[in-house]
């Protein structure tokens, strides 16, 4: 019995029901799904509420529940509508049953078949757990990111697990196609998610000192657009920090923007005067620089020229995809479409006078890829694997972009993202591959000249043994040109020679030809690979001229004409020309003063 307060009958259980609904609709994700709800007097006693195909919720006024319980029930029903479970256009015929529900206010033609209903409810409950909205606990393993149709097919074949079974009255009904077209709840739900993402970005825009909420700037709105509406770069945008500090950009001569991949920071000039559309282009430009690791890919090339080449590539992609608007004065040439940054670099490297006049987002003659994080107040410490972060963000964004049908991407951009998704091999594994390609292994063969052990089951039958060629057979070998100048450290030489000896031993190479070079070549002759790392007598320690050592090997009569050459140097050497298969082994962070023709392995 309810009491009367100021002439009205109080309803404490109704107050709790309304409080639960208020909690749900306070969540911005459900903001667009605020639909009508009324009492359903004819609902069975055990049913809390049911949602019809038009989106109306009927609740059972006789159920006594706490606000948190009602919040879970209402959110569960709203997610059914947001996921489109009542739309018959996406439901298999097998999942439809004739409507046996005798309720005038639910004009549904079908009700969900039990397996399909269980799959939909399990998917919704899984989503509620992620949203941290209270629901009765389900003692079952996670679903693993599948959808309701795939889950239904699986459970039709294997049966519905006990925790997910649904009996009795359904909590949602499937309507007609006309009813589905009347209210597109999926589109409303998607709009609510987008608004929630924008609200989250605005909340992060509070002033550090006063803690007051500030009006978002054009670049804040541009960054929020990627999170809410552009999944390809949404994961990247969520992890990037915009530093809009006028004093900082003035001190570092940043005209519009620059980026540092290590700190995941984009430094922008707040007085650049760009529109929101132009800021979208600028932020996407800098995010791609960081994610594709353009700063590390320069290697031996001039850093500024390679930055310019990458600008041409990135701007071409963004114009092709229609991301924002290209600000005036940025590097863009339609004739370079489809070319990689390395190809564009080769084209522009011959005209340095003209290239030095070109301007990146940072300004004329300066690259917008910053090698070190710029010091500013509130710089956060970042303890993450950068390669893993950028690779994962772009791969996730690409998957969402393609699965959501957001349009075609430039082939070069998609190819680079997929290449990033394959982790790079460490330098020693790359060196091993080089040995596999250029230093063939000695193939053993079967021979009766030396019988192997006889099997116990047939002791009278001799069997051939595996034997390797005798010394008279031409065995594989290779040449080593070792830089022994004063700039080479003993640690670097030991690491390089140790790696060479290990892989040569694995390839059954008995000896290798070693030549030490400083200002002249010092031939150490053929050395057993087991002794290379420990018994090489270092000669020289003067200047650095490697060409005489290479010429010695190429002209040596006792060195095979097809023998590959491995050059170990610290990069501070002369220009060399090698006329046969070769590779360079240099320390990490070093570069060669010329364009190498063979592969370069960097020791770490």
N, C-alpha and C positions, 0 to 999 in steps of 0.2 A: 504494500500500500504506500502510495506517495504522499508526502506532506504538502501543505499549501503554504506558499510564501508570497505575501502581498497579493492575495487573491488568486494566485496561479498555482497549479499543481506542480511541485518540483519533481524532476526526473533525474535522479543522480546517475543512473546507468546511461541515460541519453546524453547527459553532460560528458560522461567519459567517452561515449561514442563520437560525439562532436569534437572532443579534444584530440582523439586519435586521427580523425579526418583533418583537423587543423594542422597536425604535425606533418601529415603527408603532403598537403598542398603548400606548406611552407618550403618544401624542397623545390628548387627552381626546375628540376628535371620534369616534375609533374605539373608545372605551371600551365602549360597549354592543354592538359588533359583534365582540367577542372570541369567535370560533367555533372549533370543533375543526379540526385539520389533521393529516393523516397522509401517509405516503409512498405514492406511486402508481407501483409498479414497471413497469406496462404503458404508461406515458405515452411518447409518441414522444421521441426524444432532443432535438429542438429545442424542446420545450415545457417551460417552467419550472414552471408550476402551472396548475391549473384549479379553478374553483369550481362546485359543483353547486347544484341548485335548493333544497336544504335548508340551504345555507350552509356545507357542509363543504368545506375546501380540500384538494386532493391536490397535493403537490409532487413534483417529479422529483428523487430523491436523487442522480442521476448528474450533475446540473448543478452546475458550479463557478462560483459568483458571489460578489461582494463584498457586505458588509452593506448598502451603499447601494442596490445593484441589487436585492437581495431586498426591501428596504423599499419600493421603487417597485412591484415586482410584486405584493406582498401588498396594499399600499394600493389598487392598481388593481383587484384582485379584490373587495376589501371595498366599494369604491365601486359596483361593479356591483350588489352586493346592496343597498347603501343606497339606490340610485336605483331599485330594483325592476325591474331589467332581466330577471330570471328569472321574474317574475310574468306568466303568460300573459294575465291579465285586461286588461292595458293594451297588449298587443302586437297589431298588425294580423295577420289570418290570412295575408296575403301574406308576412309576415316570419317565418313558421314553416316549418321543413323537417322531414321525418321524421328521427328520431334514427338516425344511422349510426355512432354512437360505441359500440364494443363494450367497455364498461366496466361491470362488475357493480356497482361501488360508486357509480355515478352513475345513479340511477333516474330519468332524465329521459325524457320522452316526445317532446320536440322539441328541436331545436337551432336557433340563430338563423340566419336567412338572411344572406348575406354583406353586403348593403347595410345592413341593420339592425344587424348586428354591428359594421360599420365605424363607423356613426353613434354607437353606444353607446360604443365604445372611444375615439373622438375626443372625445366629451363628457367622459369620465372623465379622459383625459389633460389636457384643458383645465383641469379642476378641480384636478388635481394640480399644474399649473404655478402656479395661484393659491395653493395651499397650500404651495408651495416644497418639495414632496417630490420627490426625484430620480427622474427617468425618462429613458429614452433620448430625445435631442432629436428633435423632429419639425419639419422645415423646411416649415412651412405657415402660412398666415394664420390669425388667431384666428377662432373660430366666431361671435362676435357675440352671445352670450347666448341662442341658440336651444336647443330641446330635441331629444331624440333622434328623436321622431316627425316633427317638422317637417323635421329634417335628413334623415331617411330618405326622405320624400316628395320632397325636392329632389334627392337623389342618385339616386333611381329615375328621375327625368326627365332629369337632366343627366349622370349617371355619377359614380362616386366619384373624387375627386381622388387622384392617385398617392400622395401622402404618407400618406393615410388608409386605403389598401386593406389588407385583412386576408386572408391566404391560409392554407390548411391547417387545423390543429386549432383549434377555438374555445376561448377561455379562460373562457367561462361558458355554461351550458346552461339552457334554459327548461323548467321542470317543469310539473306539473299544478296546477289550482286548489286541490286539496286540499293539496298541498305548499306552495303560497303562503300558505294560511291557517294552516298549522302554525307557521311562523315569520315574523312580520311584521317583516322587517328594515328596512323604510322607517321604521316607527314608532321602532324602536331607534336608527336613525341620527339621526332628528330629536331624540330625547331626548339623544343624545350631543352634538349641536350646542348644545342648550340648556344642558347642563352645562358645556360649554367656555366659553360666553359668561359664565356665572356665575363660573367660575374666573377668567376674565380680569378681571372687575370686582373680585373679591376681591384679585387681585394688585395692582391699582391702589390698593387700600386700605392700603398699607404706610405706616407712620409715617415722616414726612420726616426726623425727627431720628435715630431709632434704626435705621430700615430694617427693623424687625421687622413681621411680618405680624400684623395685629390682627383681632379677631373683628368681622365686619361688623355694623353696627347695623341697626335696622329700616328706616331710610331707604335704606341701601345695598342691602338685599334688595329694597326696593320699586323702586329704580332699575334693578337688575339684572333684575327681572321684565319691565320694558318692553323691554329689549334682547333677552331670550331668548324672550319669550312674547307680546308685543303689538307686532306690526310697524308699526301705524299711528304709534306714537310712539317706536318703537325707535331710529330714526336720530336723533331729537331727543335722546333720553336718552343716547345714546352721546357726544354732543357737549356735554352740559351738565355743569357742575361744581357739586357740593353743598358749600357752605361752612357747616359746623356749628360755629360759634364763639359760645360763650355770651356773652363780653364784647362781641362785635360786635353781636349782636342786642339786648343790653341797652342799648348806647349809642344804637342807632337805633330803639328802641321797636318791635321786631318780636315780636309775640306768638307766631305759629306759623311763618310763612314770608313771603318776599318774593322778587322776581326782578328781575334787570337783564338786558335783552335784549342790550345792547352787549357785556357781558362774558360772556354765556351762563352766568351764575351764579345759583344758587338759594340764598338765605340762609335757613337754618332754625334754629329754637330747639331745641337738643338736649334740653332739659328740658320739651318740650311734652307728653310722655307719650302720644303717639299709637301705635296699633298699626301693624303692617306694612300692613294693608289701608287704614287711614286715611292713611298716608304715601303709598300709591299714588295716592289721590285728590288729596292736596295737591300732589304732584309733577306729576301730569298737569295740574292746574289752572294751576300756574305755567308749565309748558312751553307750554301753549296761549296764555297771555298773551303770552309772548315771541314765539312763532312767528307768531301772528296780528297782531303789532305793535300791540297795543291802546294802548300808550303814545303812539304817533305818531298814531293815529286820532282822538284826542280833539280835535285842532285847536283851534277856538275855544271848545269846551265846558269846563266846570269839570272839572279832571283827576280829582278825587276822585269826583265824581258819575258820570263816565263809567267810572271803575274799578268802582264799585258796579254799574252797568248791565252791564258785561262779566262781573262775577262771577255775576250771575243767569244770563246766557247760558251761560257755561262750566260752571257747576255743574249746570244743567239737562241739558246734553249728557252729562256724565260719569255722572249718575244714570241717564239713559236707556240709556247703553252698559254700565252695570254695572261701571265701572272703580273698584275699591276700595270703600270705605265713606265716606259723607259724615260728616265730623266734626260733632259737635254745635255748633250756633250759627252755622254758615255760611249764607250767603245762598242761599235756594232757594225758589221759588214756582212750583208746577205751572201756575198760571194764566198765566204769562208764556211758556209753551212756544211755540216757533215765532217769537217776536219777535226782531228784531235789536237789537243794543246801542243803536243810535241811537233806536229806537222806545221802548225801556225808559227811556232817558235823558229823553225828552220827558215820559214819565209821572211820573217821580219828581222832576223838576226843580221842580215846583210845590209840593212839601212839604219844604222844606229842613230844617225843625226835626226832622222824623221821620228824614230820611235821615242827618243828621249823627250819629244815635245807632246807625246800623247799623255792623257790624264786618266788615272784610275779614280775610284771613288775617294781615295785619299788626297789626290792632287797630281799635278804634273811632275813627272820624274820620280814619283814615290809609289811604292806598291801598297795596296790596302790589306795585304796579308802580313800581320805583325808577328815577328818571330818570338817575342817574349810578352807575357801579360803586362799591360801598362799599369803602373802603380796608381791607385786611387783609394779614397776612403771607403771602408767597408768591403775591401777585396776578400772574397771567401776563399777558404782553402778547399781544393778539390782533390779527392783521393779516389780516382776512378781510372779504369783502363780506357784511354781515349779511343783507341782503335775499336775496341768492343762497343763503346757507347755510340760513336758515329755510324759504325757499320750496322748496329742493331736498329738505330733510329731510322736510317734510310731504308733498310730492308723491310721494316715494319710499315713504314709509310708507303713503300711501293706496293706491298701486298694489299693494304687497305685501298689504295688508289685504283688498282686493277680490279679488285673484287667489287668495289663500289661503282664500277663503270663510269669513272670520272673523266674519261677521254683518253686519247692516245698521247704518248710521251715521245719526245725525240729519241731516236734509236740510240744515239751516242750516250745520252743520259742514262737510259735504262741499262745499257751495256756496262757503264761504269759502276752503277749501283750493284748490279749482279756480280761484277768482279770484286767489289768490296766485300760482298757477303762470303767470299772465299778467303779465309785468313791467309796472310802471306807466309811462305815457308821461312824458317830461320836460315841464317846464312850457311850453317854447316850442312843443312839438308839440301840447299841449293847447290853447294859445292859437290855433294854426293851425286846429285843428278848430273852435274857436268862430267864427273868421272864416268858415270854410267854411259854417257853419250859418246865421249871422245876417247876413253881408255877401255877398250874391250877386255872382258875377263877371259881367263884361260879356261876353255871348255874341257872338262874331263871326258874320258871315253872308256869303253869297256875293253878289256884285254885278258886273254887266257895266259899271257906270258907270266902273269903273277896271279895265281888263283886266290880267290877270297876264302873266307871261312866257309866250311860246308855246313849245310843245314842238318840239324840233328835228325830230321825225319827222313832225309835221303843222303846219308853220309858218303855214298859211293858216287855221287854226281858232282863233279867239279863245276864251279860257277866262276864267270869272269869277274875281275875286280875293277874298281874305278881307278884309273891311273891318269896322271897329268903328263903333258909333253916333256921330253928331256930337254936339257939345256941347248941342244943343237937346234931346236925349233925356235923360230923368231918369236920371242915373248914380248908382250906389250910394255911400253915404257912411255915416259913423258919428260919434259924438261922443266926446270924451275930456275927462274931468274930472280935472285934475291937482292933487294935493295939493301946494301950495307953501309949507306951513308951515315953521317953523324946524327941526322934527325931521326933515324930508326931506333926505337927502343928495343932492348933485349926481350921484354915481355911480348911485344908485337911480333918479333921474329919467331920466338918460341911458339906462340899460339898458332901462327900460320904454318910453320913447319910441322908442328904436332898434328894439325888437322890433315895436312897432306899425307903424312906417314900413315895415319889411321885409315884413310880411305884407299890409299894405294895398297895397303896390306889386305883390305877387304876385296880388292879387285885382283889379287894374286899377282901384283906387279913386283918382280924381284928387285929391280934397281931403277933408280931415276937419275937423270943427268942434272947436276946442280951447278949453276954459275952465279958467283957473287959479283955484284957490281957497285962501284962507287964512281970514281972518275974513269976507271978502266975495268975491263972484265977479268975475273979470276976464275978459271975453270977448276972446279973441284972434282970433275970426272963423274963416273957412275958410282953411286953409293947405294948400299942395301937400304930398303925403305925402313927397316927396323932401326937403322942408325942415323937416319936423316935428322931427326929432331935433336939427337944428343951429341952427334959427332961431327956436325958441319963446322969446319974451321972458317970463321968469319974473317974475310980479308977486306982491306980497304979502310972504311970509316972516314972517307974523304967527301968529295962532292957527289953529285948524283947524275950519272949518265948511264941509262939503261940500254940504249940502242946498241952499244958494242956487245953486250951480253946476248942480246937477241940475235944479232948478226952472227955471233960465234956459233950459236945453235943451228941457225938456218944453213950455215955453210959447212958444218961438221960432217965429214963423210961417215962417221960411226953413229950418227944420230938419224933415226928413220925420217924419211921425207914427209911422212904423214903424222909424225909425233907432235902432239899438242904441247903448248907452252903455257905455264902458269906463272904469272908475274906477281911477286909480293912486294908492295911498296906502301909508303905512307902518303903518297900523292904529291910530295914535293920533289918532282923529277922533271926530266926533259920530255919533249914530245917524242913518242915512239911510234914506229910503223912495223907491224907484224904481218907477214905474208902467209901465215898458216893459222890453223885453229888455235885460239888462245883465250885466256881469261885473266882478270885482275883480282887480286885479293888485297883489300885496303881496309883500314880501321873505320868503324862507324863514325859518321860525321865528316869524314874526309872526302875530297873530290879530286878528280884528275884535271890537269890543266889543258886537256884536249878532249875531243869527242871520241870515246872508246868505240872500237868496232866489235869487240868481244864482250861477253857478260862481265859484270862487276859484282863481286861478292864483298859485303861489308862485315867485318868481324866485330862481334859485340861482346 
